[in-house]
Amino acid sequence: MLEEDLQSEDLEQLEDEQQLFEHYRFVVDKGQSPLRIDRFITSKMEQTSRHRMQLALEAQYVHVGDRPVKANYKVKPEDVITIMLPYQRRGFEVHPEPIPLNIVYEDEDLLIVNKPAGMVVHPGFGHFSGTLINALAFHLGISQDADATDERMGVLVHRIDKDTSGLLVVAKNDVAQLRLAGQFFEHTIKRTYWALVWGNVAADSGTIEGNIGRDPNDRMRFKVFEDGSQGKTAITHYRVLERFGYTTLVECNLETGRTHQIRVHMNHIGHPLFNDDRYGGDRVLKGPLYAKYKQFIDNCFAIMPRQALHAKTLGFIHPRTGKEIFFDSEIPEDFSALLAKWRSYVGSRDIVQNVLEEEA
């Protein structure tokens, strides 16, 4: 499925790294004479430069049969060639917009952005302005149409949801894009999220495993398929950072990168994210029935009118230097204020201890 065919809600949800790739398959004709595979492929894919294809071969995105091959491989009759390439820009003009960006780091190959909640990451149907890409176009001093060839335009190699805040890496050239995308695809990227979830998470740490796929009853939601018959493998590791009795602050480490993974996995184990309207966290799920407590929760929702999720850290191998780099981000103001309100609420009460005793 091509990016321009996706609906706007899909673009907002598209975090699954495997969905950020295009897949191609060719079967070599019986009468084909020996030919370098990079030349063969570029003759079949005129929209892709030979340079980009050489980078794809270097990154082991090109397979003959079930094994990767190098650029000097000579194709043979009836070879089955499969190719996986990160999406390229296409389909609409990107207008630069002077939108402030919190850029944590930048060099000639990439930049790290601390994205605010509420910002869509990529233009698409219903979101042609106000996106992270529009802001990047202004920052980089580039305006591009669908046929542009300037490689300096920032390309996202992963995404986070519109209402999730936190760190994103942006590639500034083909080399960086292919090498970074490969790390996300192979799940070697190190990243953690902070989430406030409903309920008292029993274990101090744990792992959630369960295939995630689109909910057949609601295409805007995703769910865990416990029997493994549908969806894609998803693994989330978590550890408790702070307990508030009726809610828990957890750190989540993603081993895979599925759409809504943390939101779906935490909901699956009975701990939906605080104020996550898509997965039922936008109502009182734990705590007393007193009107005063209900007012407290409403005030919390007003402080942070989105799901309580922040992409806090990001670590990977730099595509040019080969050295590991790591970034950490501050918790945004709304999340910080929410945590402060919970700390104040439980500070003069024995809520945490009472909940622990009730569950013992």
N, C-alpha and C positions, 0 to 999 in steps of 0.2 A: 504494500500500500504506500503510495507516494505521499509526501508531506502535504502537498497542496490539496489532496483529497480528504484530509482529515477535517473533522468539524472542530469548532473552536474549543469545545469542552475537552476533546481528545488532546489538543495541543497543550492545554493547561495541565492535563493529567500525565502527559507522556514523560515518564521518568525511567521506564524500563530501558536499560542500555541496549538490549537486543533490538528494540524498536527504532533505534537511532541509526540502523544500518540498512542499506539496500542489498538485496541478494540477487545474484545472476548465475545462470547455468548455461553452458555451451557444450555441445557434442561435436567433436571435430569430424569433418566429412571423411569418407573412406578414401577419397583421392587426394587428400591434403599432403603436400610435400613438406619436409622438415622446415620449421620456422620458429624463431625465438618466440616464446610465449608472450612477451610484452608487446611485440609487433602484432602477433595474432589477435590479442585482445583489443588493442587500440583500433585495429581494422574493423572489429565488430562493434566497438563502443566509441563512436565518433565524438560523443559529447564528453569523453574523458581523455585528458591529456596523457601522453606517454610518460611524462614525469610523475603524474599522480599514480599511474599504474605501477611504475617502478617502485614508488614508495609503498604501495599496497603489497607488492611482492616481497619487499624487504621486511614488512611488518607481518608476513605470513598470513595475509588475508586471501591468497590465491592458492587453491588446492587442485591437484589432478588426482582423481580418485579420492582417497581419504588422507592424502599427505600434502603438506605445503611444498611449493617448488620455488626455485630462484628464477631471476629474469632470463638467464641463459638457457633455461630448459627448452628443448626443442619439442614442439607438439607432434604427436603421432596420430594417424588415423584412428578415429573412434575414441580418443581420449575424452573423458568427461571432466570438464573444467568448471569449478564452482568458485565464485568470487563474492566477497563481502566487503562493502565499502561504506564508510560513514557518509551520511547524507551531505550533499552540497546545497548551496543556496540556489533557489529557483522560484519562479512563478510569480513574484510580485516585487515592486520597487520598495526599497527600504529608505524611508525619509529620516534624516537625522533630526533629533529633537534634543534640546538642551535640558535634559533630565539629569539631576544630580546623581552621581554614582559614588558609592563608598568602595573605592578601589584599594584593596589591601596590599596588592603587589602587582608589578608590571615589569616585563622585559620585552625583548624583541620577538619572543615566541608566544607568550601567553600573558594573561592577566587574571587575577583573582578578585572577584566582586563579592561583597557582602550584600546580598539582595534583600531589599525590604519586603515585608509582607504586603500583599496586594498588587504586586507587579507581575504581570504576565511575562514570561521569559522570551517568547518568540512571536512575531506577527503571524496572524492567521485569520480565518474567517471570524469576523466580529471583533478582532483585536489588531487593527492595522497601525495603531499609534499607541504611545505610552508604554511600550514594551522595553525590555532590557536591550534587545537588539537595536531599537531606535535610539536608545541612549548611547549604546556603544558606537553606532555610526557617527553620532555627533562628536563623541570623545576622540575617535580615531580620525575625524575630519574627512569622512568618506560618505558619499551618497551613491547608491548602487541601484541599477535596474536589473531585470532578470538575466540580461546577457553580459553583465559586468565580469571582467576578468581580473580585477585588482584583488590580489590574494591577502591584502592586509585587513580585510573585513573580518571582524570577530566571528568565530563559529563556535556555537555551544557543542560540547561533547557529552553533556549530561544536562538534566533539568531537575528543578524542584517545583512543587506545586505553587500555584499563584499565591495562596495564603500561608505558605511556609516561608520563613525567613532563613537567611544564612548563606554559606559559601558556595560559589560556583566558579569553575575554571573555564576560561574562554581561550580557544586557540586562535592565533593570529596568522597562521599560515598552514599550508597543506601538511608539511612535515609534522608540526606540532599536533594537528588534528588527528592524523592517522595514528601517531604513537600514543597520544593520550587516550583516544577512543579504544585502542587495543587494551590498555590497562583497565578501563572500565568494563570492557567486554569479558576480560579474563578475571575480573573481580579481585585485582591486586591493589586497587585503590583503598587507602585507609581513610575512613570517614566515620564520624560519630554525630549523632543528633541528641538534643535534649528534648524531652517530652514530659508534660504533666498529664498524668492519666488518672481516671476515676478509680477509686478503691485503694485498698491497701494491698500492694503486690506482695504475695506471701514470701517468696524466696528473695534473698538479697541479690541473686544473679541467676541467669538462666538463658536458655536458647529456645526460640520458637521456630519450628519447621512446619511447613505446609504449603502445598502448591497454591499459587494465587492466580485467579483468572477473573474475567468480567462476570458479574452477577447476572445470570440469565433473566432474573426478575426485575432488574434495575440497571440499565446500561451505564448509569453514572456512578455506580458503585462496583467495587471488586470484593471478592470473597475467597476464603480458604476452602479448597476441595480436599477434604481429609483422605479420601480414598486414592488420591493421586491420579484420577482418571482424566482430569482436566487441569488447565492452568499450567504454570511454570514453577519449577522448584524455587522456593524462597526460604532464606535462613536469616533470622535476626537474633543477635545476641544482645542481652540487656543486663544492666546492673542498677541497683537502687542507689540514688544519690541522697535523697531526703524524703522523710515520711511526714505527712500531714494528717494521718488517720483516714480521712475520707478521700484523699488524693495522694499520689506518690510522684515524685520527680525521678525519672529514670534517664539513663544514658543508653542509647541504642547504637549498636555497631552493625552495619549492614555487610553481610557476606555476599548477598546478591542485590540487584537493583531493580525491583519490580515496582510497577505503578502503585502508589499509595501503600507501599509495603509496611511501614511502621504502623500506619493508621489501621490497616487491615489486620495485621498480626496482633496488635494490642487489643483490638476489639474482639478478635477471635478467642483470646484467653480471658475475656470478661473485663477488660480494662480499657475502654475506649478513651481516646484523647479528650482532654477537657475542652469543651466548646467546639467539638468537631461536629458540625451540623449534618455532614453526610453520613456519619457512622453513629449517630445517636448520642453524642457527648454534649449536646447543647441543652440539656435539661438536668435537673437534680437526680443523680443516680445513686449517691451515697450520702448518708447523714440524717439528722433528725427532721421531723416534719414541721418544725416550728416555723412560723412566718418570719421570724428574725433571721433564721438561717437561710431561708429562701431569698430574703432580701440581700443577704451577704453574697450568695451565689450570683444573683442578678448583677450586683455591683462588680463582681469578678468578671462576668461576661462582658460588661460594659468597658472594663479596663482593657481586656484582650478579646476583641470581637472576631476571633478566628480560632482555628485549632492551635493548641499550645505545642508547637513544634518548631524547632530551630536547628538548622544544619550548622553545627558548631565547629567541627574540625575537618580538615582535608589534607591528606598526605599522598604523594605520588612521586614517581621518578621523573625528573625533568627531561623533556624530550630531546634537548640538545646536549646537556652536560652529563646526563646519566646519573646524576646525584639525587638522592631522596630529599625532598623538601616538604615542609609541614607548616600548616597555618591553623591558627586558632582565632575565634571571633568572640566578641563580647555579646552577651545576651542582650537582645533589643529592649528598649524601654518598656514596651507593653508587657513583655514576658517577665522582666525584672520586677515591675510593679505588681504583677499578679503574684509572684512568689513572695514578695514582701507582705502582701495582704494576707496570704495564707500563714506566713510565719507569725504575723501579728495575731491572727485569729486563734491559732493553737498555742501561742506563747503563754497565755494566762489560764489555759485550761489543761486538763489531763486527757485530751482527746486521743492522742497517739497511744498512750499507755492503755487507755480504756479499750480501744479497738483491738490492740494486741491481746489483751486479756480475754476479750469476747471471742476472738478467733482461735485462742489456744485450746 
